[in-house]
Amino acid sequence: MGSANKDLFYGKDGDLAGADRESQEVSMLALHLLQSALVHVNTLLMRQVLADPQWADKLTEADRRALSPLFWTHVNPYGSFELDMNSRLDLDLSFQAAVPGPRSGKDEKPVAPA
């Protein structure tokens, strides 16, 4: 995602703009949020494609190891965007039931100091 930073976060050639440290920090946090959202959507899209048996049969183990959600070639950083808040991406989210929830701290064993 490093090379995407200048395209996703343009202004002064990709440098952080802002008169003070606080505005630069807010800009950096916004960039991190955008990157995280992009990786999340990419992961959902990849899981949907990989669930298709045709792709499962074509990919080798080496192909699967090489997969990464850090792509952004489908992003158009320029121009206008029409946002329809009444429609959603057609993503199958049924796998999320298998994702474990946050740790409660009760079940964790204390780690011995090294």
LINCOR-V977810 format. One record per backbone hydrogen bond with DSSP energy under -1.0 kcal/mol. NH is the residue of the N-H (numbers start at 0). CO is the residue of the C=O. Records with the same first field share a line. If there is no record, write none. Layout:
NH = CO + CO
This chain:
4 = 0
7 = 3
8 = 4
14 = 11
23 = 19
24 = 20
25 = 21
26 = 22
27 = 23
28 = 24
29 = 25
30 = 26
31 = 27
32 = 28
33 = 29
34 = 30
35 = 31
36 = 32
37 = 33
38 = 34
39 = 35
40 = 36
41 = 37
42 = 38
43 = 39
44 = 40
45 = 41
46 = 42
47 = 43
48 = 44
49 = 45
50 = 46
51 = 48
55 = 51
56 = 52
58 = 54
63 = 59
64 = 60
65 = 61
74 = 71
86 = 83
90 = 88
95 = 92
96 = 93
97 = 94
98 = 95
